[in-house]
Amino acid sequence: MVAETPRTKSLVLEIPGWEGHKAGQHVDVRLTAPDGYQAQRSYSIASAPEDERLVLTVDRLDDGEVSPYLTEVLMAGDKLELRGPIGGYFTWEATDNGPLLLVGGGSGVVPLMAMIRHRAAVGSAVPARLLYSSRSYEEIIYRKELEALAAQDGSLEVIHTLTRTRPEGWSGYSRRIDAELLGEVAWFPDESPLAFVCGPTPLVEAVGTALVGLGHEPARVKTERFGATGG
């Protein structure tokens, strides 16, 4: 268990017989209570396909049925029931090339991080740019790892925007992602980027609409709603 933010933790799982996954896919996690009651939620895979262990990053929802158990109760050695990997549309492999535009909000960054980790694991030189919206500096998931990866790789850019609170001296963006912001930081349409957008539904719809409005080819703008990191 790795604490990513005060509310978010990454579960590192060993899965015998795991046949592998693609960056961007998710799994279903099912919990069964002693009385037989079952609850199931989908969680994006955070780890690269090249990693030996499967990593799920879970954002705790106080009124959730599954996320509080996974982040506060689950202990080393406990077993989970998983189904997957699931999903083939919202996936990226280094052979798909780019440039790669990743836009995430909150824990919607999880499948995008799998793509970034996959890119690093295979030594891809595909230009990649992550635009990541968080409510506060403390809630930036994978902040230190993203900083380290960007520092090591000049073809990876990480751009943050904070929508609620900012630390003193913050020099990054301080607003929601909209067409104006995308016009400033996104690849130009004539560069034919592959765009992946994941986060809360309002953000995903706004970004998808804005990118198409800016001239990006709709077929190269792939979106996924927040469901893959629910409670």
C-alpha positions as MATLAB code, in Angstrom:
seq = 'MVAETPRTKSLVLEIPGWEGHKAGQHVDVRLTAPDGYQAQRSYSIASAPEDERLVLTVDRLDDGEVSPYLTEVLMAGDKLELRGPIGGYFTWEATDNGPLLLVGGGSGVVPLMAMIRHRAAVGSAVPARLLYSSRSYEEIIYRKELEALAAQDGSLEVIHTLTRTRPEGWSGYSRRIDAELLGEVAWFPDESPLAFVCGPTPLVEAVGTALVGLGHEPARVKTERFGATGG';
ca = [
       0.000    0.000    0.000;
       1.465    3.336   -1.073;
      -0.028    6.623    0.130;
      -0.249    8.982   -2.867;
      -2.284   11.786   -1.257;
      -4.228   12.087    2.025;
      -7.215   10.391    0.321;
      -5.575    8.259   -2.338;
      -3.575    5.051   -2.046;
      -2.016    2.646   -4.504;
      -2.524   -1.074   -3.973;
       0.359   -3.238   -5.177;
      -0.982   -6.672   -6.070;
       0.589   -9.977   -6.977;
      -1.713  -11.877   -9.333;
      -0.740  -15.447  -10.211;
      -1.369  -16.219  -13.858;
      -1.944  -12.606  -14.851;
      -1.808  -12.515  -18.645;
      -0.977   -8.854  -18.889;
      -2.813   -5.676  -19.818;
      -2.578   -2.576  -21.982;
      -2.009    0.878  -20.570;
      -5.428    2.463  -20.059;
      -7.378   -0.679  -19.151;
      -9.182   -1.304  -15.861;
     -10.329   -4.189  -13.659;
     -13.468   -4.897  -11.664;
     -12.939   -5.468   -7.940;
     -15.653   -7.404   -6.113;
     -15.998   -7.628   -2.341;
     -18.223  -10.169   -0.608;
     -19.426   -9.613    2.976;
     -19.909  -12.492    5.457;
     -23.675  -12.293    4.887;
     -23.197  -12.728    1.155;
     -23.735   -9.089    0.169;
     -21.520   -8.115   -2.751;
     -20.255   -4.781   -4.011;
     -18.267   -4.252   -7.193;
     -16.386   -1.265   -8.566;
     -14.086   -0.641  -11.515;
     -10.578    0.709  -10.980;
      -8.079    1.788  -13.589;
      -4.747    0.004  -13.706;
      -1.932    2.377  -12.793;
       1.021    0.132  -13.550;
       2.748   -0.275  -16.887;
       2.223   -3.571  -18.741;
       5.929   -4.203  -18.184;
       5.629   -4.162  -14.375;
       5.731   -7.451  -12.501;
       2.932   -6.401  -10.148;
      -0.451   -4.879  -10.801;
      -1.073   -1.461   -9.242;
      -4.521    0.010   -8.608;
      -4.768    3.580   -7.341;
      -7.908    4.159   -5.295;
      -9.399    7.483   -4.244;
     -11.303    7.043   -0.976;
     -14.919    8.175   -1.037;
     -16.313    8.540    2.478;
     -19.729    7.239    1.446;
     -18.339    4.563   -0.858;
     -18.902    0.841   -0.419;
     -15.568   -0.378   -1.754;
     -12.944    2.374   -1.653;
     -12.923    2.819    2.169;
     -12.263   -0.911    2.579;
      -9.484   -0.946   -0.009;
      -7.734    2.135    1.389;
      -8.282    1.705    5.150;
      -9.001   -1.958    5.943;
      -7.178   -4.116    3.395;
      -3.898   -5.536    4.717;
      -0.877   -7.238    3.190;
      -1.713  -10.843    2.391;
      -5.457  -10.258    1.979;
      -7.017  -11.556   -1.209;
      -9.213   -9.707   -3.669;
     -11.540  -10.925   -6.390;
     -10.667   -9.281   -9.696;
     -12.028   -9.482  -13.214;
     -10.119   -8.153  -16.178;
      -8.327   -6.531  -17.776;
     -11.285   -4.727  -19.353;
     -11.438   -2.161  -22.133;
      -9.806   -1.848  -25.517;
     -10.785    1.614  -26.738;
      -9.047    3.801  -24.153;
      -5.600    2.217  -24.478;
      -2.205    3.293  -25.762;
       0.873    1.351  -26.796;
       4.189    2.933  -27.694;
       3.836    1.580  -31.238;
       0.750    3.813  -31.652;
       3.154    6.759  -31.772;
       1.926   10.289  -31.116;
       2.498   13.028  -30.147;
       0.565   12.106  -27.040;
      -1.759   14.559  -25.298;
      -3.001   13.387  -21.900;
      -5.601   15.436  -20.023;
      -6.682   14.301  -16.573;
      -8.724   15.553  -13.654;
      -8.284   14.203  -10.121;
      -7.952   10.424  -10.040;
      -8.678   10.414  -13.755;
      -4.897   10.627  -14.059;
      -4.577    6.928  -13.144;
      -4.921    5.333  -16.613;
      -2.878    8.188  -18.063;
      -0.116    7.361  -15.589;
      -0.117    3.787  -16.861;
       0.562    5.211  -20.336;
       3.370    7.426  -19.031;
       4.923    4.510  -17.146;
       4.619    2.263  -20.197;
       6.291    4.913  -22.326;
       9.172    5.146  -19.850;
       9.495    1.370  -19.464;
      10.031    0.788  -23.178;
      12.206    3.871  -23.654;
       9.792    5.518  -26.068;
      10.751    8.906  -27.466;
       7.181    9.751  -28.476;
       6.586   13.368  -27.367;
       4.077   13.390  -24.513;
       2.336   16.201  -22.665;
       0.191   15.777  -19.537;
      -2.237   18.516  -18.506;
      -3.419   17.602  -15.024;
      -6.120   19.383  -13.021;
      -6.188   18.955   -9.234;
      -8.115   20.732   -6.519;
      -4.986   21.481   -4.494;
      -1.236   20.858   -4.487;
      -1.646   18.195   -1.790;
      -4.101   16.294   -3.992;
      -1.778   15.876   -6.972;
      -1.512   12.107   -7.370;
       1.977   10.806   -8.348;
       3.384   14.328   -7.998;
       6.971   13.354   -7.144;
       7.126   10.561   -9.708;
       5.814   12.843  -12.424;
       8.387   15.480  -11.499;
      11.164   12.889  -11.655;
      10.051   11.446  -14.990;
       9.781   14.896  -16.575;
      13.211   15.856  -15.240;
      14.755   12.735  -16.777;
      12.991   12.966  -20.131;
      12.904   16.179  -22.129;
      10.156   14.838  -24.411;
       7.716   14.503  -21.484;
       6.020   17.667  -20.251;
       3.843   17.823  -17.139;
       1.590   20.860  -16.744;
      -0.485   21.345  -13.591;
      -3.488   23.506  -12.881;
      -4.971   23.875   -9.393;
      -8.652   24.765   -9.173;
      -9.273   25.481   -5.473;
      -6.232   26.258   -3.347;
      -2.622   27.003   -4.257;
       0.534   27.047   -2.153;
       2.335   30.334   -1.653;
       4.466   31.134   -4.651;
       2.570   28.840   -7.017;
       3.516   29.726  -10.591;
       1.400   27.180  -12.459;
      -2.121   27.528  -13.786;
      -4.939   28.266  -11.348;
      -8.128   27.562  -13.270;
     -10.269   24.859  -14.754;
      -9.322   23.331  -18.059;
     -11.171   25.069  -20.879;
     -10.706   25.837  -24.566;
      -8.471   28.825  -23.792;
      -6.115   26.775  -21.635;
      -6.062   23.925  -24.148;
      -5.266   26.441  -26.874;
      -2.198   27.451  -24.873;
      -0.791   24.034  -23.973;
      -2.182   21.378  -26.339;
      -0.439   20.154  -29.453;
      -1.623   21.882  -32.614;
      -4.201   19.951  -34.674;
      -1.836   19.772  -37.669;
       0.548   17.744  -35.487;
      -2.159   15.021  -35.355;
      -1.810   14.201  -31.666;
      -3.467   11.258  -29.993;
      -5.491   12.667  -27.098;
      -6.673   10.760  -24.048;
      -8.980   12.542  -21.601;
     -10.069   11.065  -18.258;
     -11.748   12.534  -15.193;
     -15.137   13.706  -13.916;
     -17.828   13.799  -16.598;
     -18.076   17.628  -16.801;
     -14.308   17.944  -17.369;
     -14.214   15.138  -19.932;
     -17.115   16.538  -21.924;
     -15.731   20.078  -21.816;
     -12.241   19.011  -22.897;
     -13.476   16.694  -25.627;
     -15.733   19.390  -27.059;
     -13.002   22.020  -26.804;
     -10.393   19.896  -28.568;
     -12.734   19.163  -31.459;
     -13.626   22.864  -31.580;
      -9.930   23.700  -31.804;
      -9.668   21.513  -34.880;
      -8.546   18.166  -33.513;
      -9.783   15.093  -35.343;
     -12.642   13.580  -33.279;
     -11.445   10.025  -33.920;
      -8.112   10.875  -32.262;
      -9.715   12.246  -29.086;
     -10.498    9.366  -26.741;
     -12.394    9.954  -23.522;
     -13.183    7.997  -20.384;
     -15.449    9.129  -17.567;
     -14.710    8.907  -13.876;
     -16.356    5.488  -13.516;
     -13.075    3.609  -13.588;
     -12.083    5.127  -10.232;
     -15.421    5.111   -8.422;
     -16.288    4.297   -4.810;
];
